[in-house]
Amino acid sequence: MSKTIVFGGGGFVGKAVLRLLIDKSHHFLAPPSSTVNLLKENNLSSFFRENVSDDDSLIIIASKMPYTGNEHDSFQNMFHNVEMVRNIISCIENQNVKEVVYVSTIDVYGKNEKTIDEESILNPRTNYASSKAAAEFLLRAFAKKKEIPLAILRVSHIYGIEDPSPKMINKMMRDSYLKNIIKVTGGKDLLRDFIHVDDLAYIIQQCINKRINDTFNVATGQSISIKELANMICSLNSSCTVEVSNNNASNGCSYLFNISKLENNFDLSVRDFRRELTSVYHNRYVK
């Protein structure tokens, strides 16, 4: 019986994908990193020989992420991200798979003053973004050589109830609830596009079902400014205020997407951002 192999099933996105696969009664295997270390080629090779067949699909979500800006944007993590993909490719050389889905990031575009689509020039500005761009190139060359479908998903900012990271939405919610104030210290007009983790999981599942062979920006096409986000979250707590400083944000990046390619290839039903934010806030701090 064919199955889907999921690397990175223990993380925020991975758990959402596994929930959906279970809900759809989809046969899958998601080895934990404690069992299959993607940085150890011999360990990974043994897993492929014993568990993977030519009719299986592969989803690659696992990566080393800088959760707090550049604080953990290390060269080591960059090399690890590339090495994990290189090791997977090495294993597929000997044990074919039916298709591959790779979860990348919009960060590969870097600073872009225009509306971004899939033809926009890549300009990664961090080690993390560079590692994802390099992994994309490695996988694309390999998939072309092996003539297997490869779906590359460049994902925008992800949110959801179970997100453990101290990213922007989580920090603002915590400050709103615990301090009754959200401080926007710079970049108030920078644009962000937030997609719910379950919407991303649904797109990943469709890649497998449709054997997608292309690159897509996974976003909603509905960007909001950081100040708008702060005001939206602050409105969930009647005692909260927003404090905005006048810091120059010229070095920041805005993200505005043309998602027509995504809409033309997927069944895209994006959750209402304000309603989902309210749900996340109440599940964490109110109930």
Stockholm file with secondary structure:
# STOCKHOLM 1.0

chainA/1-287         MSKTIVFGGGGFVGKAVLRLLIDKSHHFLAPPSSTVNLLKENNLSSFFRENVSDDDSLIIIASKMPYTGNEHDSFQNMFHNVEMVRNIISCIENQNVKEVVYVSTIDVYGKNEKTIDEESILNPRTNYASSKAAAEFLLRAFAKKKEIPLAILRVSHIYGIEDPSPKMINKMMRDSYLKNIIKVTGGKDLLRDFIHVDDLAYIIQQCINKRINDTFNVATGQSISIKELANMICSLNSSCTVEVSNNNASNGCSYLFNISKLENNFDLSVRDFRRELTSVYHNRYVK
#=GR chainA/1-287 SS CCCEEEETTTSHHHHHHHHHHHHTTCCEECCCTTTSCTTCHHHHHHHHHHHCCTTCEEEECCCCCCSSTTTTCCHHHHHHHHHHHHHHHHHHHHSCCSEEEEEEEGGGGCSCSSCBCTTSCCCCCSHHHHHHHHHHHHHHHHHHHHTCCEEEEEECEEECTTCCSCCHHHHHHHHHHHHSEEEECSCTTCEECEEEHHHHHHHHHHHHHHTCCEEEEECCSCCEEHHHHHHHHHTTSTTCEEEECCCCCTTSCCCCBCCHHHHHHSCCCCCCHHHHHHHHHIIIIIC
#=GC SS_cons         CCCEEEETTTSHHHHHHHHHHHHTTCCEECCCTTTSCTTCHHHHHHHHHHHCCTTCEEEECCCCCCSSTTTTCCHHHHHHHHHHHHHHHHHHHHSCCSEEEEEEEGGGGCSCSSCBCTTSCCCCCSHHHHHHHHHHHHHHHHHHHHTCCEEEEEECEEECTTCCSCCHHHHHHHHHHHHSEEEECSCTTCEECEEEHHHHHHHHHHHHHHTCCEEEEECCSCCEEHHHHHHHHHTTSTTCEEEECCCCCTTSCCCCBCCHHHHHHSCCCCCCHHHHHHHHHIIIIIC
//
